[in-house]
Amino acid sequence: CELILEAWRDYFRILKRDLVVGHFTMDNATNNTAWMKKLSDTLWQERKIKFDPIEHQIPRFPHILNICVNHILRAYMNADFADVPSTWTNALGEVMRKEDYVEAVAWDPVSICWNILSGLRLTALEWEVLQDLEVVLEIPHEAQQCMSSESRPILSKAVPAFKTVILQWRALAKHAPHCGAIINAGLDRAEQYYQRMGHMTAYCIAMFVDPTICLTWVDRHWGPKASDVRDLVLHTMTEYRSHLPVHQVGTQPVEPAQATHPRPFRTLATRYGLPSMELNQAPQAPSSVEQEFNAYVSTPLSPNGTDPLAFWEASKSLYPVVFTIALDYLPIQASSVPCECVFSSSSETDTKKRNRIVPALMEALQMLKFGLKKERLDFTRGWITPERDMAGGDDRTDLLVWLFASGGGKSLDDILGMVAREEGDDVADGTPTLFA
């Protein structure tokens, strides 16, 4: 009876975990914020489910960068150049005067370039302003390209990428003060979003479960706040451990790929503490949250480019609690672009004649279609002429062909016989030769 009750408790733990509302990646718009607040109120009033609308709302990484860039473009004409020196040297070694540069900014060269014909009449200083704006905007563009190039822009990469944008903008403002006056509007907004990231649990836990980051970024860049993040991680691990079934926690040996002796003997030796014949003892899974935390953070970081899914598939027995956390936080996307690409053609799947597809099947079909589209056919395979075929004729003489054509077969037999004698093989007289 107790086993049945325990099985039911485990079942309802799993069911409750599967029904937990996760995180939502969306634009940082007021209507989305209001929707999250309404969802939180509804869950609490009807089901008594606690749901933090701020903690579970993940702003889209591209949208945040776009907001910062728009602040720069809207405010660059009103930039304060008071702290900018009267003259400076541009990248081409030309001396620039602040008065002339401010006058060129006042002409608003960005709006002039909206008209191609008007853009052709820009002065040299107006082109200089546009080039400076290009340098300023190239920094968030590279960050956006870096995040968009991945098939899975996971949340753990968002904080380092955003911090890199801030550091590069600061360095540019220090190196080129006239660009700093333009950057300030976007830099202030970027600082606000970065501070918000630091106060959200999702970003901290997402970096922790990423085997290429763990807590190194927090220790290196967040200073005194790193201890708070460690406490947060330990609290999260303790909470997850309390919900895990009993058979998934505790000291468990990680099974080796191949056993050196039969399983019954290993079981007997483990039960009675007998000496084992194993030369390499299987690593033991940590028995407490602190031990698992220390074991995970002390492990060397995985190299950049490591697939986190493959890492946790191989390490789920060694770090069971962290693995369970990774299942909830790795799927959080920093951008909704991949999901939009997957489900953009859903109207072609869910037609009037196929309008009874269950949500799970609809999701599987769209992911299958997206996977097939990415496997593009290469129609040039086998049709490209190899370089060796395009090269000119080779005039070098084939010595092996020349040897056979000149009747050198007998000499080849003599050479092989001499080699055999030198190696100590017994060669009987009258051994058949290769060539008569």
N, C-alpha and C positions, 0 to 999 in steps of 0.2 A: 504493500500500500504506500509506504514512504517513497519507494522508487517511482511509483506512478505519479505521485504528487510532485516529486522533484522533476520528472520528465515534463509535466505540464508547466511547471514554473519556468523551466528552460525554454519551452515552446513559446510561452507568452513573452519572455524576455526578447526572444528573437523577433516575434511579431511586433512588439512595441518598438524595437529598434528599426525595423523595416518601415514602420509607419511614421517615424519621426520626420518632421518637415526640415528640409535641408536649407542650403543657401541659395540665393537668387542673384545672378549677375545681370545687372540692368543699368540703363542710363541714369545719371544723377539728376533726375528731373523731379519736380515737386509732385506730379501725379503718381510717380512710382513710390515716392516716400509716403504719400497719403494711402496708397493701396496696401503697402506693408503694414501701416498702422491699423488699417481696417482689418487685415488678416489676423493681426495679433489680437485685436479685440474679439473677433469672432471665435478664434480658437479657445480663448479663455472663457468666454461666456457660454459657449455651447459644449465644449469638451474639457474645460479646466486644464488646458495645455498651455504651459508657459512658452512664450515665443517672443524673443527680443527683436523688434523690427530693425533696429540700427545694426545690431551685430550680424544679422543674417542678410543684410543688403550689401552686396559687393558691387561697387561702382565699376563700370567697364573701363579697362585701362586705356583703350583708344579715346574714349569720350573724355576722360580726365585730361589727357594730353591736348585734345582739341580745345578744351576750355582754356587751358593755360596759353595756348597759341593765339586764340582769339583775343584774350586780354592783351597780349603783346601788340597785335595788329590794330586793335582799337585805341590803344593808349600811346602808341609810339610817337604820334604827332604832338602829344602833350607831355612828352618826357622831360624830366628836369635835368638839364645839362650844367647845373651850377657847379657840380664837383668835377666836371670834365676839364682837363687842361686846355689852354688856349690853342695849342698846336699838338699834333701827333703825327706819326709816320704810319702810312698804311702798309699793306702786304707788299706793294710794289716799290716801296721805298720813297713814295711821294709824301711831301709834307702837307698836312691838311690843317686848315684853320677852322676853329670852332664856329665863328660867326657865319662863314660860308656854308658849313655843314648844317647848322641849325636852319638857315634859310632854305637849303635844299629839302630838309625834312618838312618844312612848312608848306612846300608845294605839293605834298602828299604824292610821291611818285608811284605808290601802289595803286591809287585810284586812277592815275594817268595811264598806267599800263593796262587797265581794263580795256582801253581802246588801243588797238594795235598801232594805228596811224599816229596817235598822240604819243605812244611810247617811243616811237622812232625819233621824237624831238626832245628826248630827255638830254639834259646837260651832263657833263662828266661827273659833277657832284651828286646829281640825282641818281645816276647809275651807281655811284659809290654807296649811297644809302640803301639801294636795293641789294647790292652785294653784301652789305652788313646784315641786312634782314635775312638773306639767304643763309649766312653763316649761323645766325641765331636759330633759325628754324630747322637747320640740318640736324641739330642735336636731338630734338624730339622725334624727328623723322627716322633717324637711325634706331632709336629705341623702339619705335613702332614697327619698323621692319624686322628687328630682332625678335619681337614677340609674335609677329604675324607669320614669320617663317616657320614656326613650329606647328605641327599638326595638333598638338595639345598644349596651348598656352596656359599652363597650370599656374595657380595663384602664387606659388612660392617664388616664381621668377619676377613677379610684379614689383615687389619692394626693392630688390637690388637694381632693377632697370630704372625705376622712378628715382631712386637715390642717385644713380649715375647721371641722369638728366640734370638734377639739381647741382651736383658737384661740377659738371661740365659748364653749366651756365655761370656758376660762381667763378670758375677759373677764367672763363671768357670775359666776364665783367671786370675781373682784376687785371687781365692782360690788355684789354681794350676798354677803357672807361667809357668811351662814347657808346659802345654797344651795351655796357652795363646800364646806362640810362634807359635804353629800350627794353632790356630784359626784366627790369624790376617788377613791372606789372604782372608778368607771367610767373616770375620767381616767387612772389608773395603768395599767389594762389597755389603754386606747387607745394610750397612749404605747408600750407594748411591741409592739403590732401595727404601729405606724407605724415603729418602728425596724427591725422585720423587713422591712417593705416596702423600706426604704432599702438593705438588704443583698441584695435579690433583683434579678438581672439583668433579669428580665421586666418589672418595673415601670419601670426606668430606660429600657430600649429602647423600651417601649410609648409613653412620653411623648416620646421623641426622634422617633419616626416620626409622631407626631400633628402635623399642620401648624399647629394652633392653639396648641400648647404648645412643642414642640421642647425646648430646654434652658433656657428662660426661668424655669420653675418651679424647676429645680434651682439655677440661679444666684441666684435671689432668696431661697430658703428653706433651702438646704442648706449654704451657706457654704463652708468649706474642702473639704467632700466633693465639691463641684462638679468640681474637677479630677480626682478619681478617676472620676467618672461620664464625663467626657470621654475619659479613657484607656480606660475600658471600652467606650465606643462605638467609638473608633478600632480597638481590638482586635477587636471584633465585625465591623466593616466589613472589616478586613484578612482575617479568616477567611472571610467570605462571598465576598470578591473572589477568593480562591484557588480557590474551588469553582465559580466562574462559567465558562461556556464563553468561549473567547478572543474570539469575535465579539461578545460582549456588553459587553466592557470596552475601555478605550482611548479615545482622542479621537475622538468621533463627532459629526458635525453633526446637530442636530435638524432634521428635514425640515420646511420650511414648508408651510402649507396649500396654497398655489398657487405654482407656479414662474413666474418672469418670462421664462425662456428655456428651450430644450429641455434635457432631461437629458443627452444626449451631450456638449453643450458644457460643462455644469457638470462632468461627469466628466473631460473633457479639461483644463479649467482647474485642477481640483483636483490632477490627476496631475502636471502640469508647472508648477504655480505661476503660471499665467497670470492676468492681471487679470480680475476677474469683473464682470459687468454687474448683479449684485445690488445694489440700493440699500440694503437691510437685510440684512446678513449673518446667516445662521442661527447661533444660539448654539451654542457648542461644549460637548459633555459633558466634564466634568473627566477628566483622564488619570491621576490618582492618587487614593488614598484621602484624603490630606490635602486635596487641592484640592476633591474632592467634598464632604468634611465642611465645609470653610470656606465653600464656595458655598451649601450648604444652610442652615447656621446663620446666615449673614449675610442670607438672604432675609427680608423682612418677614413677620411671622406672618399666617396667614390669619384672617379674622374668625371669631368664635364662631358655631357652627352650620354651618361648612363640612363637607361630606361628605368624609371622608378617602379613601374609595374613588374619588370623582370627582377629587380632587386628584392622587392617584397615577396614575390613568389618564392624566391630562394631563402628568404630570411624570416618567413612567417612563424616558423617553429622556434626560432631563436629569440625573437622579440614579439611574443603573442599580443601584448597589450598595445604596443606601438603599431603593430600591423593592423589591429582593429581600428585604431584612430586613423591610420592612413586610408582605410577603405572609405571613411566618411569625408576626409579633407582633400585627398588627391583629386577627386572628380570636380572640385570647385574650379571653374574656369575664370581666368583673368579677363577674358574677352568672350563675347557671345558670337563672334564671327564663325567659329567652327560649327556651332549649333545652327546658325542661320544657313550655312552652306548645306548642312545635312538635311534640314527640313524645308528649304526654300521651294522644293518641287513637290511638296506634299499634296498640293491641289491636283497634280497629275496622277497621284496614287489614289487619293480619296475622291473618286468621282461619283456621279449619281448612281452608277451601276455597281459601285464598290463602296457603299457608304455604311457598311456594317462591320468594318474592320475594327477589332478591339485595339485599344491603345498600345498594348504590348506588341502586337503584330505590326501595327503601323510604325512603331519605333524601329523594330527590327528590319522592316522592308526599306525604310529610308536610309538606315545605316548601311544596308547591303548595297543599295543603289549608289550611295556616295563612295563606298569602297571600290565598286566596279568602275566608276567614272575616273577614279584616281589611277587605276591600272590602264593607262593609255596604251594603245597599240603602236608599235614602232614599224611603220611601213617602209622605212629605209633599211631595215635589218637585212643583210644579205645582198643588198643592191649597191652598197658603197664599194668601190674598187680599192683593194688593199694597196698600201704604199709600195710593197715589193713588186706588185704587178705594174705599177706606174713608172717604176724605175727603169733606166735603160738596160740594155743587154749587158751581161757580165762576161767580160773577155778572159777571165781567169780560167786556167786549164784545170779540169778535174783529174787529179793525180791518180785516183783509184781506177777510173776508167782507162786512163793511159797505161797503168800497170797491167791490167787484164788484157788490153788490146795488144800490148807488146810481148805477150807470152811470158809474163812474169809470175805465172802461177806457181811454177816449180820453185822459184826463189822464195815465194811466200810460205810454201811448205817447209823449206829449210829453216826459215826464221822461226816459225811456230815450234818446230822440233827443238831448236836451240833454247827457246824460252822455257819449254817444258823441262829440259834437262837441268837448267839453272835452278828451277823451283824444286827439284828433287823428285819429280815424277819419273817412274820407270817407263821408258818408251821401248817397247819390244821391237826387234828387227822385223822388217817387213810390214811395218804399220801402214795401212792404206793412206795414200796421199789424197789431198783435196783435188788436185788436178793431175791428170795423166801426162 
